Amino acid sequence: MTQYEKMTETNVKKLITLLAIPTVISMLVTAVYNVADTFFVSRINDSASAAISVVFSLMTLIQSIGFTIGMGSGSLISVSLGNRKENDASKYASQGILMGLILGVIFITFGLIFNSNIMSLLGASETSLPYSILYGRWIFIASPFMILSFIMNNILRNEGKARLSMIGLSFGGLLNIALDPLFIYGFDMGISGAGLATMISQITSFMILASFFLFNRTVCKINVKYLTKDIRSYLEALRRGMPTLFRQGFATGSNIILNFLAKPYGDSIVAALGITAKLYMILRNIIIGIGQGYMPVVGYNYGAKKYSRIKDAFYYVLILETIICALFTIAFFIFSNELVNIFTDSNDVIVVGGRAVKYLSFSLIFLGLSTTVNQSLQIIGYAKSATFLASLRQGLVYIPLIFMLEALFSETGLCLTQPISDTLTALISIPFIFYFFKIISEPKEETKIDYEAEE
């Protein structure tokens, strides 16, 4: 079968499963190597563990840049391939790489010059700042490779080449896990060793992913001949990636606010909330991974005008994700303290972290719903609605809540903010399910890409 036939004719459940398995694996490996840094560094002391939470905001920001361009370009790519316009898909892929390269150079330049100032702005305390600077230096050096890797990953996923994407991400992630103890303890580099391990793994992932494009393993071709001087084409990719920018941008902002509000309570509180976020990231990455297997199916079939397949895909993914979330709800509630104890022996961190994980368990069941609706609207180009939904969980709902709850309930309020925000986000997302079904039930006469908002 050609790639087009595979994406538009294969049984929807089978197709999503085939695409989701490698994306989930690659997202899990990403989560695991982020968790691995926390696991190994937390053995140094609470301040070093808090530094990981601080630099996590930086890594989220870098990810947001790569995913914004990658998801925006990927949306255009999957719809173009559904319309059988491979040259247009190559154009969007090439311009995405160009934008990533430019932003990566800007990021590394400013990051290395203003490292200390940036870490302070991200919420580092006096005790965690030296550790944050050491770890952050390597992350800034790796940032161009990270951005380009995220873009190439999204290009491959939206082509329906999820297996290649998995190979690139997973190899780098597993390398990171292997190098962490070697550099941190074997070479006695401490937290700087964790940063170096991350940099090497990210560069390795970049080289593997780039090789797929260089050796013609992809549908899209990366070449300067596909670049256009039409600024509207670049802006359209950014517009479609805007939900991701807001989602990731608010995630960074909310984490910075959380670190600042938690800082007066001590490094142990910052470390506990950081560990809770990493545990939550494991489930979130599974759900996002399933969604990234789902999105190219929607994009291809939206371009091919096969709308009934989109409805089938939506129901299948929503049910599958809800079942997975239910299993995590049970595990987080029953084993909250034990899960935190995996990362630290500090009793103060375990007490606060265990309570935060238990609170979080009550909202996990809603994660699949809000994520699926958001991804569905984003991939077909309804950026305004998708951006609004993406802004809720850690932005429009989260930020007012965290100030209010911290003022009312102190550190307990910090632990309650995320689960309440997730619940409210899911409730607000429900009407958008009907909006999405209306769009695909009453499609426009011609499915095409233009440079004007479609809403």
N, C-alpha and C positions, 0 to 999 in steps of 0.2 A: 504494500500500500504506500502511496505517496504520503507526505506529512499532512497535506490538506485532507486527504481521504481519511487518514487516521483520526484527525481532530474533529471531523464533521460527520463521520459515519460509525465509528466504534461505539459500542454500548457505553452510555454515559457513566454508569457506576464503575465499569471496568476501566474506562479511560482515566477518570479522576483518580482511581486507586493507583493505577500505573504511574501517573504523574506525581501523585502526592507522596508515595513511599520514598522516592529519592529526595524530594524537597523536605519532607519531615526529618529524614535522616540527617541531611545537611544542616537544617535548623537546629536539630538536637545536638549535633556535634558543636555548632556555634555556641549553644547554651552551655554545653558541658565544659568547653575550654574557658568560657567566662567564669563558670563556677569553679573550675580548677584553679584559676588565679586566686580566687577568694579562699579556697581550701588551703592552698599551700602558704599564701601570704599571711593568713590569719594565725598561723603558728608562730609568726614573728612577735607580734603584739597587737593590742587593740587599735593603736594609732595607725599601724600599717594596714590593718583591715579596713579602717575608716577611709584611708587614702584610696583603696580600691573602689569604694563607694563613690568617692569624689570624682575619680578619673572615669568611672562608669558613665557619668554625665557627658564627658568629653567624647567617649566612644559612641554614645548614643547620637551626639551631634554629627560626628563623622558619618555614622550610618545613615543619618537622615539625609545628608547631602547625596550620598550614593544611591539610596533608595528613591529619593525624589526624582532624580534624573532617570534612574533605571526603571522605576514603575511608570513614569510618564512616557518614556520612550517605548517601554514594553507594551503599554496599552495601544499605542499607535502601531507597533509592530504586529501584534496578534490580530488586530482588526484588518490591517493591510494584507496579511497573509490569508485571512479569511476571504478577502476580496481578490485573492490571487495576484497581488501587486508586490512581487518580491523586491523589485528595485526600490520602491518606496520604503519597504521594511529595512533595506540596507542603508538607505538615507537616514532614517531615524536612529538606527544603531550607530552609524558613524558620527552623527552629530552629538549623540549621547556621550560617546567616548571623548570627543573634543571638549565638551563642557566639563566632564569629569576631570580631565587633565588640567584644564585652566584653574578650576576651583581647588584641585589638589595642591598645585604649586602655591597658590595664595595661602592655603591652610598651613602648609609646612613652614612657610616663611614667617608668617605672623606668630605661629605657635612656638617656634624655637626662640624668637626674639622676646616674646612676652609670656614665656612659660610660667614664671612665678606669679605674675599678675593674674593670669587666667585661672590658675589653681585657687588663688584667693577668692576670685569671683565665683568659682564653682562651689565654694563653701568649705574649703579646707581650714581646719583650726590651726593654732600655732604648733601643736604637737604633730598633727598629720601633714602639715605643709611640706616639710622636707621629703617625706616619703612620696607625696603626690607629685612633686617636681621630678624626682628620680624616675618614677614610673611613667609620668606623662611625657617626658622627653622622648622616649622610644615610641610612644604612640603617635606623637607629632611626626616623627621621621617616617613612620609607616603609613601616615594618613593618605598620601596620594595613591598608594597601592591598594589601600582599603577601599577608597572611593571607587576606583576603577574596577576592583573585584566585585563590588556590589552591583555596579552597572552591568558588567558582563554576565553576572549570575542572573539578573532579571531579563536580559536579552535572551539567554538560553532557555529560561523557564517559559517565557512568552512565545518562543518558537515551538515549545513542546519538547525541548531537549533537556528535561529535568535531570536525567541520569548524568549528563556531562557536568551540569551545575553541581550535582552532589559530589562528584569526584574531586572537583577543584576545592570546594569548601571543606569537605571531610578530611582530605589529606592534610591540609594546613592545620585544621583543628586538632587532629590526632598528633601532629608534630608538636603543636603547642603544649599539649598535655604531657608529652614525653620530655620536652625540654625544660618545663617548669622546675621540677625537682632537681634536675641536673645543674641548672644555672643558679637557682636560689640557694641550694644546699651544697651540691657537689663543688661548684666553683665559688661558693660563699659570696655570692653577689647580692643576696637579700632581695628586696623588692625590685631593684634595678634588673635583676636576672629575670623576673617575671615579665617586665617590659620588653627586654631583649628577646625573650622567647616568643612573645606576641608579635613583635616586629618581623622576626624571621619567618614565622608561620604565615603571616599575611603576605609577605613578598613571595613565598612559595606558592600560595594559593593563586596569586596574581599571575605568576609565570605559567602555571598549569592551565588556567582559564584562557590566557592569551594564546597558548599553543593551539587550542581548539579552533580559534579564528584564523590563525596563521596557516594551519594545515587543512583548511577547508572542511572541517567537521560540522559546520553550521550552515543554516539556511541563509542568514544575513551575512553580508560581507562588509568588513571594515576597510574602507579605502577613502583617500582624500577626494577621489573623483565623485563620491556620493554626497560630499558636503555641499550645502547650498548657502547662498548669500541672503536668502529670504529669512529675515529675522522672525517672521510669523511662525515658521516651522519650529524654531527653537522655543519660542514662547508657548506654542501649543503643547510641546512636551512638558514644559515646566507647569503649565496649567493643569494638565492631567496628573502630574505628580504632586500637585499642591496638597491633596489630602495626606499624602505620606509626609510632606514637609511639616504640616501642622501637627500631625500625629507624633512624629519623632521630635519636632521642635518643642512641643508642649511637654513631651516626656523628659527632655533635657531640662526645660525650665522648671517643671514640677519637682524634679530630683534636686535641683539646686536649692529651691525654696525649702524642700524637706530637710536638706543638709543644714541650712542656716537655722531653721526652727529647732532642729534636733541638737545643734551644736552646744547650746547652753546646758543640756542634760548630760553631756559627756560623750567621749568617743565610743563608749560601749553602746550607747543608743544609736548613734550613726551606723556603727558596725552591724547591730541587730537588724535595723531597717534595710541595710544594704543586703544582708543575707536573705531576708524575706523577699526582696525584689528579685534576687537571683533565682530563688526557688520558684517564684511566680513566673519568671522568664522561661522556665522549662516548659510549663503548660502553654504559655502564650506562644512560644516558638513552634510547638506542635500544631496549635490551631492556625497560626500564620502559615506554617508549612503545608497544611491541608488546603488552605485558601490559595496558596500559590500554585497548587496543582489544579485547583478549580478555576482560577482566573483566566488562564489561556483557553480553557474550554469555552468559557463564556465569550471571550474576545473573538475567537475563531468563528463560533456559531452566530454571534451577533453580526459579524461581517458577512457570513454566508446566509443570513436571514433564516436560520433554523431555530426559531424562538422556543418551540416546545422542548427542545433539548436543553435549553437554558433553565427552564422551570424544573425539569427533572433533576438537573445538576444542583440547583439551589436546595431543593428538598433533601436530596441525598446528603449533601455536605452539612446542612443544618442538623439533621438527625445524628449523623456520625459524630460531629463535634460536641453536641450536647451529651451524648453517652460518655465520651472521653472526659468531658468536664465533670460529669457526675462522679466518675471514678476518682478523679483528683480531689474532688470535694471531700469524699470519705477519707482518703489518705491524709490530706492536710489537717482535717479535724482530729483524727485519731492519733496521728504521729507527729503533731506539731513540734513538741520539744525535741523529740528524737531527730527530726530533720534538721533543726538548727544545730543540734549537738554534733552533727557530722562535720560541721565547719569550724567549731570552736569548743574549747573546754571552759571558757569564761562563763561563770554562773550568771553574771549580770546580763550578758548578751543572750544566753539561753532563755532566761525568764522573759525578757522583753520580746525577743524574736519569736518565741513559742506562742506568746499571746497574739502577736501580730499575724502569724501564720493561721492561727485558729480563727481570728476575725475574718481573714481573707477568704477562708474556705466557704463562708456563707454566700459569697457573690460569684464564685467560679462558674456556677451552672449557667450564668448569663453570658459568658465570654463568647461562646460560639455564635450566638444570635447577633450581637452588635458587630462582631468582626465580619461575618458573612454579608450582612446588608451593606456595610461600608465598602468591602471589596467589590461587590457586585456593581454598585453605582460607579466606582472609580474606573473599572476596566472598560465600561462602555462609554466613558467620557463625560459623565454627569458630575463634573468636578465640584460644583457649588454644594450640592447636597452631600457628596462624599467628604468634602472638606469640613463642612459643618459637623457631621457625625464624627470625623476623626479628631475634631477639636474638643469633643466633650469629655472623654474619659480622663485625660490628664491636663485638661485646660479649662474650658468654660465651666465645667462642673467641679473639677478637682481643686483648682486654685482658690475659689471662694470658700470651699469646704475646709481646706486645710487650715486656713487662718481662723475660721470660726471654731472648728473643733479643737484646735490647739489652745485657743483662748479659754474654751469652756472646760476641757478635760486634760490639759497638759499633754504629757507623752502618750497617754491613752488615745487622745484625739488624733495624734499622728498615726497611730496604728489603725484607727477606724476610717480614715479618709479614703483610702483606696477601695475597700469593699463597698462603701456607700456610694462612691463615685461610679464604680462599675455597675451597680444595680440601677442607679438613675439613668446611666447611659443606655442600658438595655431597654428600659421603659420608653425612653425618648426615641429609640431606633425602631420600635414596632410599627408606627405609621409608615415608615419608609419602606417596609416590606411591600405594602400595598402599592406604594408609589412605583417601586421597581417592577412589580407585576403589571402595572398599568402601562409602563413604558414598553415592555416586551409584548404586551397584548395588543397595543395600538401603535405598532412601529411606524416610523416615517416611510414614505414611499421608496426612498433610496437610502441605504446605510452608507454613509461616506464620511470622510474626515474633512472637516473644514477648520477655519481658524477663528470661529466665533463660538461663544458659549452656547451650549445646546439646550439650556434651560430657560 
